[in-house]
Amino acid sequence: MFTGIIETLGTVQNIQHDGGNVHYTIQSAISNELKIDQSVAHNGVCLTVVSLNDHTHTVTAIEETLQKSNLGSLKVGAKVNLERCMQMNARLDGHIVQGHVDQTATCILVNELDGSWEYRFKYDATKGNVTVEKGSICVNGISLTVVNSADDEFSVFIIPYTHEHTNLQEVKQGDPVNLEFDIIGKYVARLMGKS
């Protein structure tokens, strides 16, 4: 379980294809604190640390993960949002995030405002996922509040701190992002027959 509060940015150092799997080697400020078998969210995707080396760690994404997330589009040098799993004795500053990406969305608007940014995303609503205004959404692993919710689109507003400390600073119109919809909303939608 995660909170959607990004700890640090990592940089992709190496990408190695192995059959249907892809191994990503990431350099970050927390890599030397990780342990093999530890779960770490990468752009909101829960991945297991499989090896460590100085200030880098390596994780493996299987084909299913690559199909449902934007990890397959990562290139060497890309910035990745990182969060270690939450501790049960800590505050839940974001919202309950499982690290299981539901689908990707496409950024359709980046609007720089006077001191903040608006991002608008479009997603495939036929998969049964929904957003609600003032509800929670996880975008690339970041816990955010939904604004201007529609059937297949929503907006979020970003404060300068979030813009500076996450990879949203690199997201442009047309880029894919990972979405994890609110777990409570998913259960409600299932009970109401929407998915």
TORMAR-665364 format. One record per residue (C-alpha): residue in three letters; residue number from 1; x, y, z negated. Coordinates in pm, 1 decimal, always signed. Layout:
REM residues N
+------+-----+----------+----------+----------+
! type ! seq !       px !       py !       pz !
+------+-----+----------+----------+----------+
!  ala ! NUM !        X !        Y !        Z !
...
+------+-----+----------+----------+----------+
//
This chain:
REM residues 195
+------+-----+----------+----------+----------+
! type ! seq !       px !       py !       pz !
+------+-----+----------+----------+----------+
!  met !   1 !     +0.0 !     +0.0 !     +0.0 !
!  phe !   2 !   +110.9 !   +352.6 !    +81.6 !
!  thr !   3 !    -10.6 !   +707.3 !    +14.0 !
!  gly !   4 !    +55.3 !   +881.6 !   +345.4 !
!  ile !   5 !   +300.0 !  +1121.1 !   +179.7 !
!  ile !   6 !   +613.6 !  +1104.8 !   +395.4 !
!  glu !   7 !   +938.8 !  +1065.6 !   +200.2 !
!  thr !   8 !  +1182.8 !  +1145.9 !   +475.9 !
!  leu !   9 !  +1246.7 !  +1140.2 !   +848.5 !
!  gly !  10 !  +1458.4 !   +866.9 !  +1000.8 !
!  thr !  11 !  +1635.5 !   +866.7 !  +1336.4 !
!  val !  12 !  +1628.5 !   +566.8 !  +1569.6 !
!  gln !  13 !  +1991.8 !   +460.5 !  +1620.8 !
!  asn !  14 !  +1944.7 !   +138.3 !  +1817.6 !
!  ile !  15 !  +1666.0 !    -58.4 !  +1986.3 !
!  gln !  16 !  +1715.2 !   -426.2 !  +2063.6 !
!  his !  17 !  +1462.7 !   -639.6 !  +2252.4 !
!  asp !  18 !  +1434.8 !  -1005.1 !  +2148.7 !
!  gly !  19 !  +1164.9 !  -1187.3 !  +2343.6 !
!  gly !  20 !   +835.6 !  -1017.5 !  +2251.8 !
!  asn !  21 !   +990.4 !   -855.9 !  +1943.9 !
!  val !  22 !  +1178.7 !   -529.3 !  +1912.5 !
!  his !  23 !  +1439.2 !   -459.3 !  +1642.4 !
!  tyr !  24 !  +1474.3 !    -92.5 !  +1543.4 !
!  thr !  25 !  +1778.9 !    +32.6 !  +1355.3 !
!  ile !  26 !  +1697.7 !   +352.4 !  +1167.0 !
!  gln !  27 !  +1931.7 !   +597.0 !   +994.4 !
!  ser !  28 !  +1779.9 !   +786.0 !   +703.1 !
!  ala !  29 !  +1844.1 !   +936.0 !   +362.1 !
!  ile !  30 !  +1671.4 !   +640.4 !   +194.1 !
!  ser !  31 !  +1820.5 !   +353.9 !   +399.9 !
!  asn !  32 !  +2097.4 !   +288.6 !   +145.8 !
!  glu !  33 !  +1832.2 !   +254.6 !   -130.4 !
!  leu !  34 !  +1630.6 !    -12.2 !    +51.2 !
!  lys !  35 !  +1642.5 !   -388.4 !     +1.6 !
!  ile !  36 !  +1600.5 !   -670.8 !   +248.2 !
!  asp !  37 !  +1235.0 !   -790.4 !   +251.2 !
!  gln !  38 !  +1112.3 !   -447.3 !   +135.8 !
!  ser !  39 !   +804.9 !   -300.3 !   +307.9 !
!  val !  40 !   +850.0 !    +46.1 !   +455.4 !
!  ala !  41 !   +600.6 !   +242.9 !   +665.5 !
!  his !  42 !   +747.8 !   +365.1 !   +996.8 !
!  asn !  43 !   +511.3 !   +616.6 !  +1160.3 !
!  gly !  44 !   +245.6 !   +453.5 !   +943.5 !
!  val !  45 !   +329.6 !    +96.2 !  +1044.6 !
!  cys !  46 !   +423.5 !   -134.4 !   +757.6 !
!  leu !  47 !   +744.6 !   -314.4 !   +861.4 !
!  thr !  48 !   +982.4 !   -540.3 !   +669.3 !
!  val !  49 !  +1348.6 !   -448.1 !   +628.2 !
!  val !  50 !  +1547.1 !   -735.4 !   +782.9 !
!  ser !  51 !  +1902.9 !   -601.5 !   +753.2 !
!  leu !  52 !  +2102.2 !   -315.3 !   +602.1 !
!  asn !  53 !  +2427.8 !   -146.9 !   +703.8 !
!  asp !  54 !  +2569.0 !   +167.9 !   +539.5 !
!  his !  55 !  +2307.3 !   +439.5 !   +599.0 !
!  thr !  56 !  +2089.9 !   +236.2 !   +836.3 !
!  his !  57 !  +1824.4 !    -29.5 !   +804.0 !
!  thr !  58 !  +1671.8 !   -256.6 !  +1066.3 !
!  val !  59 !  +1307.9 !   -360.5 !  +1100.0 !
!  thr !  60 !  +1133.0 !   -583.2 !  +1351.6 !
!  ala !  61 !   +806.0 !   -511.2 !  +1531.7 !
!  ile !  62 !   +622.4 !   -804.2 !  +1689.9 !
!  glu !  63 !   +424.4 !   -782.8 !  +2014.3 !
!  glu !  64 !    +90.0 !   -734.1 !  +1832.8 !
!  thr !  65 !   +233.6 !   -433.8 !  +1646.2 !
!  leu !  66 !   +381.1 !   -289.2 !  +1965.5 !
!  gln !  67 !    +44.2 !   -314.8 !  +2141.9 !
!  lys !  68 !   -149.6 !   -139.0 !  +1863.8 !
!  ser !  69 !    +98.4 !   +136.4 !  +1779.8 !
!  asn !  70 !   +325.3 !   +393.8 !  +1940.4 !
!  leu !  71 !   +641.7 !   +212.4 !  +1830.0 !
!  gly !  72 !   +691.4 !    +70.7 !  +2180.3 !
!  ser !  73 !   +740.1 !   +422.7 !  +2315.7 !
!  leu !  74 !  +1022.4 !   +507.6 !  +2070.1 !
!  lys !  75 !  +1362.2 !   +585.7 !  +2219.1 !
!  val !  76 !  +1706.7 !   +618.1 !  +2062.4 !
!  gly !  77 !  +1719.7 !   +955.9 !  +1887.1 !
!  ala !  78 !  +1345.7 !   +965.7 !  +1811.6 !
!  lys !  79 !  +1235.8 !  +1086.2 !  +1468.8 !
!  val !  80 !  +1030.6 !   +843.3 !  +1258.7 !
!  asn !  81 !   +821.5 !   +921.3 !   +948.4 !
!  leu !  82 !   +926.0 !   +695.8 !   +658.8 !
!  glu !  83 !   +749.6 !   +606.5 !   +334.3 !
!  arg !  84 !   +827.8 !   +330.1 !    +88.2 !
!  cys !  85 !   +532.5 !   +146.4 !    -66.8 !
!  met !  86 !   +366.0 !   +317.5 !   -359.0 !
!  gln !  87 !   +441.5 !   +231.1 !   -717.7 !
!  met !  88 !   +140.1 !   +136.3 !   -927.6 !
!  asn !  89 !   +241.5 !   +377.3 !  -1206.3 !
!  ala !  90 !   +264.6 !   +680.1 !   -975.1 !
!  arg !  91 !    +14.5 !   +945.3 !   -870.2 !
!  leu !  92 !   -178.1 !   +882.9 !   -549.4 !
!  asp !  93 !   -110.9 !  +1219.2 !   -382.5 !
!  gly !  94 !   -246.0 !  +1130.2 !    -37.1 !
!  his !  95 !   -503.6 !   +854.7 !     +7.8 !
!  ile !  96 !   -497.7 !   +474.4 !    +14.3 !
!  val !  97 !   -304.7 !   +371.4 !   +326.3 !
!  gln !  98 !   -242.1 !     +7.8 !   +415.0 !
!  gly !  99 !    +21.4 !    +56.2 !   +682.5 !
!  his ! 100 !   -198.8 !   -127.5 !   +933.0 !
!  val ! 101 !   -245.4 !    +89.8 !  +1241.0 !
!  asp ! 102 !   -596.2 !    +62.1 !  +1384.7 !
!  gln ! 103 !   -522.0 !   +217.8 !  +1722.8 !
!  thr ! 104 !   -336.3 !   +498.0 !  +1893.2 !
!  ala ! 105 !   -468.3 !   +837.8 !  +1996.0 !
!  thr ! 106 !   -346.0 !  +1097.0 !  +2242.4 !
!  cys ! 107 !   -260.1 !  +1450.0 !  +2136.6 !
!  ile ! 108 !   -477.1 !  +1680.9 !  +2347.5 !
!  leu ! 109 !   -395.6 !  +2012.7 !  +2180.9 !
!  val ! 110 !   -116.7 !  +2173.0 !  +1980.1 !
!  asn ! 111 !   -212.7 !  +2523.6 !  +1877.5 !
!  glu ! 112 !    +41.2 !  +2728.5 !  +1682.5 !
!  leu ! 113 !   -148.5 !  +2960.7 !  +1450.7 !
!  asp ! 114 !    -22.2 !  +3235.6 !  +1224.8 !
!  gly ! 115 !   +160.7 !  +3019.2 !   +970.3 !
!  ser ! 116 !     +3.2 !  +2681.5 !  +1050.1 !
!  trp ! 117 !    -64.1 !  +2443.4 !  +1339.3 !
!  glu ! 118 !   -378.1 !  +2280.3 !  +1476.6 !
!  tyr ! 119 !   -344.9 !  +1937.1 !  +1635.8 !
!  arg ! 120 !   -634.1 !  +1773.6 !  +1821.8 !
!  phe ! 121 !   -638.6 !  +1402.6 !  +1902.0 !
!  lys ! 122 !   -858.3 !  +1189.8 !  +2129.7 !
!  tyr ! 123 !   -909.1 !   +818.2 !  +2066.6 !
!  asp ! 124 !  -1109.7 !   +526.9 !  +2205.4 !
!  ala ! 125 !  -1434.2 !   +533.5 !  +2004.8 !
!  thr ! 126 !  -1547.7 !   +197.3 !  +2144.7 !
!  lys ! 127 !  -1321.4 !    +25.0 !  +1888.5 !
!  gly ! 128 !  -1571.0 !   +120.4 !  +1616.0 !
!  asn ! 129 !  -1351.1 !   +361.8 !  +1421.1 !
!  val ! 130 !  -1496.9 !   +688.7 !  +1296.2 !
!  thr ! 131 !  -1380.6 !  +1011.0 !  +1137.0 !
!  val ! 132 !  -1577.5 !  +1249.9 !   +919.0 !
!  glu ! 133 !  -1508.3 !  +1614.9 !   +848.5 !
!  lys ! 134 !  -1312.9 !  +1661.7 !   +525.4 !
!  gly ! 135 !  -1238.9 !  +1287.2 !   +526.4 !
!  ser ! 136 !   -894.2 !  +1130.2 !   +532.7 !
!  ile ! 137 !   -701.5 !  +1011.2 !   +837.4 !
!  cys ! 138 !   -348.8 !   +878.3 !   +866.4 !
!  val ! 139 !   -159.7 !  +1011.3 !  +1172.6 !
!  asn ! 140 !   +187.6 !   +862.1 !  +1226.1 !
!  gly ! 141 !   +174.7 !   +763.7 !   +859.4 !
!  ile ! 142 !    +82.7 !  +1113.0 !   +735.1 !
!  ser ! 143 !   -221.7 !  +1151.8 !   +510.8 !
!  leu ! 144 !   -423.6 !  +1438.7 !   +660.0 !
!  thr ! 145 !   -771.1 !  +1589.7 !   +627.6 !
!  val ! 146 !  -1003.5 !  +1569.9 !   +928.7 !
!  val ! 147 !  -1139.5 !  +1896.1 !  +1069.8 !
!  asn ! 148 !  -1390.4 !  +1929.8 !  +1357.6 !
!  ser ! 149 !  -1477.4 !  +1561.6 !  +1383.7 !
!  ala ! 150 !  -1647.5 !  +1437.0 !  +1703.0 !
!  asp ! 151 !  -1730.8 !  +1087.4 !  +1833.1 !
!  asp ! 152 !  -1388.7 !  +1037.3 !  +1992.8 !
!  glu ! 153 !  -1185.4 !  +1340.3 !  +1882.9 !
!  phe ! 154 !  -1078.8 !  +1519.4 !  +1568.9 !
!  ser ! 155 !   -850.7 !  +1803.1 !  +1462.2 !
!  val ! 156 !   -612.3 !  +1843.7 !  +1171.9 !
!  phe ! 157 !   -438.1 !  +2155.2 !  +1045.9 !
!  ile ! 158 !    -75.7 !  +2135.8 !   +935.7 !
!  ile ! 159 !    +99.3 !  +2355.9 !   +682.2 !
!  pro ! 160 !   +461.6 !  +2461.5 !   +746.1 !
!  tyr ! 161 !   +600.8 !  +2208.1 !   +495.2 !
!  thr ! 162 !   +434.8 !  +1914.9 !   +674.1 !
!  his ! 163 !   +543.1 !  +2049.2 !  +1012.9 !
!  glu ! 164 !   +904.5 !  +2078.4 !   +899.3 !
!  his ! 165 !   +928.6 !  +1745.3 !   +714.1 !
!  thr ! 166 !   +747.9 !  +1507.3 !   +954.1 !
!  asn ! 167 !   +775.1 !  +1414.4 !  +1319.0 !
!  leu ! 168 !   +460.0 !  +1610.8 !  +1405.8 !
!  gln ! 169 !   +705.3 !  +1889.1 !  +1493.0 !
!  glu ! 170 !   +797.4 !  +1679.8 !  +1800.2 !
!  val ! 171 !   +444.2 !  +1576.8 !  +1903.0 !
!  lys ! 172 !   +332.2 !  +1746.0 !  +2225.3 !
!  gln ! 173 !    +15.2 !  +1737.7 !  +2431.5 !
!  gly ! 174 !    -10.5 !  +1394.5 !  +2594.8 !
!  asp ! 175 !   +196.9 !  +1212.4 !  +2330.5 !
!  pro ! 176 !    +61.2 !   +898.2 !  +2159.2 !
!  val ! 177 !    +25.6 !   +885.5 !  +1781.3 !
!  asn ! 178 !    -67.1 !   +604.4 !  +1543.2 !
!  leu ! 179 !   -401.2 !   +620.9 !  +1361.7 !
!  glu ! 180 !   -508.1 !   +440.8 !  +1049.1 !
!  phe ! 181 !   -866.1 !   +528.8 !   +965.3 !
!  asp ! 182 !   -981.8 !   +562.4 !   +605.2 !
!  ile ! 183 !  -1033.6 !   +217.2 !   +449.8 !
!  ile ! 184 !  -1359.1 !   +319.1 !   +280.8 !
!  gly ! 185 !  -1492.8 !   +456.8 !   +609.7 !
!  lys ! 186 !  -1401.0 !   +130.5 !   +784.2 !
!  tyr ! 187 !  -1597.7 !    -74.1 !   +530.4 !
!  val ! 188 !  -1898.5 !   +157.9 !   +554.1 !
!  ala ! 189 !  -1887.3 !   +143.5 !   +935.6 !
!  arg ! 190 !  -1873.2 !   -237.3 !   +926.3 !
!  leu ! 191 !  -2167.4 !   -257.4 !   +684.0 !
!  met ! 192 !  -2369.3 !    -25.1 !   +907.0 !
!  gly ! 193 !  -2290.9 !   -236.6 !  +1213.6 !
!  lys ! 194 !  -2075.6 !    +21.8 !  +1391.3 !
!  ser ! 195 !  -1783.4 !   -218.7 !  +1448.2 !
+------+-----+----------+----------+----------+
//
